[in-house]
Amino acid sequence: MLLHRTISLLQALESSFARFYCARLTFTTACVFLGFLCALFMLASLGFLLHIPITPLHLPLAFAISLIPLFLAKSREILLGGAAVLGGFSLSLTLSALLYDYSWDGRAYHQIGIYYLSNGWNPVWQKMADIEPLLPYLSHEIWVEHYLKFSEVVASSIVSALAPIAPSSLDTIELGKALNFIAAFGAFLYSLSVLAKFISPLSAAIISLFASFSPVVGAQIATYYVDGLLSCALLVAFCAIIDREFYRRKLVDSSPNEIKAISQALFARSSILAGALLAMASIKLTGVAYAGFIGLGYLVYLLWFYPFKDSKPIIVLGLITGSLIIACNANPLLTNLANGKHFGYPLLGKEKINIIIGQQPKMFDELNSGTKLLYSLFSRTQNCTAQCTPQLKAPFSHLHDEAPNVDTRIAGFGAYFSGAVLLSALMLVLFRQGFRRKEILGLLLLVAGSFLINPESWWARYVPQMYFLPLLVLGVSYYLCKAPLGSLLRIALLVTITINFTTYAKQFYKHGSHYKQATLARLDSAKTYAQEQTLYIYSNGWEHSFLHKLESAKIPFTRLDSKENPPAPLFVVPYSLGEIYWSIESL
């Protein structure tokens, strides 16, 4: 009886959701969110080539460009879409202000890069040391000057535009994190618009929610780490390929009256794919490899199964996208070459720095990539470095204190992800006939191959697309597996992924809000102390971002060049990640 009522309730909910779901509105709103990020990045990065630094005008111009799809919609969709867009942007900025970046790299070189870019630094033509007013913040040059900068460029444009109008009590550098929320909203809506073509809108919404707010995204969304952003770009790219194939096949069977509309839809999906690959290759160096693999993999699929004329648009698209990737990332790709270094310096070439040594468990030094991946999948979720050993555990089990954080190394997709992988593998074996269809098998191979090419696939944040595999199997199962056994396995997989989702969904808010309260407490303490005596601070460069927060709060302090023989006793700043000291004994 209870089971019957539950099924009836779900069917009623599914029916109601389908009645209110609007495919065009969902797609259009997604285009606004995703188009805004791409337009803002391209305007700023191409402007660098023309000696134009980031200005407050970049954001409103990019926003105006991103609204074009909305103005081409019907009048009712303009009103609803406009409300959704304003609500999404407002929510993104509000959450960014409420949740402070608590991450290591975010508070170090990412925020320093944003601070420089939003204050006039042009990375194509200038070194950081050339900006004399910012010399007190000069640090992390090797990472800021030589890493790809999609996140920093977009965030800097947001900060530059909003700094003059933001409340004086707010450190505006935190507002740049809105790009992560905007990317996640856009990826969710676009994934929903694509999957709803094949399965019910409610099922599509659930899978899209899990994909766009995966453990990597959830842990990093309130920080300046970039792997969650990369995950959103990967999700959009895979969905764009599915969407493009839907319209390419539809074009073959279309009537003369339908050709124009379907061709326009096909062009729009090709543009989304190009934008996703551009963003992917501009976020971090592994994104360049992923973009190349996905683009070439899709081309090989078309060449293998279809006439050459179907591949020509993708070849042209690839050439245009490749040219934009180089132009928009003149720094660091071309500036590295101009300075006699590898284009991927400092991670590639003769002078490369191995950033993995010391970051992985000691036992991993002797293991191959596949073995390390298996260890990571079937171990306890923990941020295990060289000083500890992964702890194997049974799938579908949850040990105490297991929750992914911003940098989790072992089992970073959550405590129940190994169980989801096993259920997915079982479904692939039992229903292999359906999964062998070239479209489905091709997509599975594309997703799996894109993360297996990374030798460090054991680290979840380096391969966020791995989380899509069980979700892809889940989505296809709605389409293929109709037998009672298929339904039972699908429910088991859905429940496993849902439970896994709940274990990490609250983490991003918990950590971000806690660190904000701790930071405000530090600032209050510093303000009180500085009213009575001189506040001395020494920072070795790792967390100069805290110095910026002191300046934003208009708290005077004296910076020390060394912690040796200070004019007053120095103490470690509470909640600091790097070597930073001040003359306040305690909070």
C-alpha positions, 0 to 999 in steps of 0.5 A: 500500500505504501509503495503504491501511494509513493508511486502515485505521488511520484507520478502526480509530481512528474505530471505537474512538473511536465505541465509547467516545464517550458523547454524554450524558456529553459534553453533561453535562460541557460543561454543568457547565463552561459553567454554572459560568462563567455562574452565577459571573458572574450571582451576582457581577454581580447581587449588585453591584446589591444592594450585595454585593461579590465574596466567597469564597462566590461560587465554591463556590455557583456550582460547586454550581449548575453540578453540577445537570446532573451529579446529574440524570444516571445513576449511572455518568455521575455518576462519570465526569462527576465525574472529568472535571469535577474533572480539568478544573478541576484542570488549568485551575488548574494551567496558570494557575499555571504560565503567567503572563500575558505580555500588554500589556492583561492585565498592565495594566488587566485585572489592576488590575480583578481586583485591585480587584474581588477586594478589595471594589470594587463597580463599580455604586456605587463609583469605584475612587478610593473604595477607599482601601486600593487607592489605590497601585494606582489606574490605568487608570480609564477602561478598568477602570470603563467596559469590560464585565467578564465576564472580570474578574468571574469571575476575581476570584471565583476569586481571592477564593475561592482566595487564602486557601488558595493557597501564599504563593509564588504570586501568586493573581491568576494563578489567575483565568486558569483561566476561559479554560481552563474555557471552552475545555474546555466549548466543545470538549465541547459542540461535540463533542456537537453535531457528533457528531449529524451526522458520526463522533465522531472527525471531530467531535472533531478539528473541535471541537478546532480550533474551541475552541483556535483561534489567537486562543484558543491565543495568549490562553488563558494571559493576561487578553486576552478575545478568546479567551473571546469566541471560545468564547462564539461557538462555543457560540452557533453550536453551540446554534443547530445543536443547537436546530434538530436538536431542533426538527425532531425535535419535529415528527416525534416520537411522543406518548411522545417529546414530553416528552423532546425538549421538555426537550432543546429547552429545555436548548439554548435555555438554552445559547444564552441563556447564550452570548449573555449571556456574549458581550455581557458580555465586550466591546463588539463582543460586544454587536453579535455577540450582537444580530446572531446572535440577530436573524439566527436569529429572521429565519431562523425567521420566513422559513421556518417558522410564527410559533409556531416563532419565539415561544420565541426572541422570549421568550428574546431578551427575557429574555436582553436584560434579563439583559444589561442587569442583569448589566452595569449597570456600565458600560452603565447607569452610563455613561448615569447619568453623561451618557455614551454607554452604550458610552463610551469607544469610542462617543459624542461623547467616544469614543477611537479605539483603532485609529489608530496600531494599524493599518498606515499604508496601512490609513488609506486602505483600506476594510474589505474591502480591509484584510481581504484584505490581512490574510488574504493577508499574512505573519503579523506584528504590524504597526502604523503603522510597517510595511507588510503583506508579501503572500505566496503561500497555503500558504507559511510564512515564517520566524518566522510564528506568531500571538501574543497581539495579532497584527494581520496574518494573525493566524489563522496562516500557512496560514489563507489556503490554508484559505480558498481551499480552502473557497471552492473547495468552496463553488463545486464543491458549491454545490448541497449548500451551498445548503440553507437550514439550511447556507446560513443558518449560513454567512451567520450566521457570515460576517455576524457578523464582516463587520459589524465594520469592523476585521475585518482584525484576527484577535482582533477577529473570532475567529469568522472561523476557524469558516468553513473548519471549518464547510465541513470539517464539512459536507463530511463530510455532503455531499461523497461523490464522490472529488473531495470527499474529496480536497478535504476531506483537503487542507483538513483537512491545511492546518488541521492544519498551521496548528494545529501552528504556533501550538499550542505558542506559548501554553505557550512564552510563558507559561512563559518569562515566569513564569521571567523574573518569578521571576528578577526577584523573586529579584533584588529579594529579594536586593537589598532585603535589603541596601539600599532598593529604589526603584521608579517606575511610571507606572501601566501595569504596577502588576501587577508591584508586586502581585507584589512585595507577594505575595512580601513584598519591601519597596520604596519607591514613588517619585512621580517618576523625576526626581531619585531617591535612587538611579539608576533602571533599566528593569525587565527584561521590562516592557511599560510605563514602570516603573523600579527601582534594580537595575542588572541581573539 
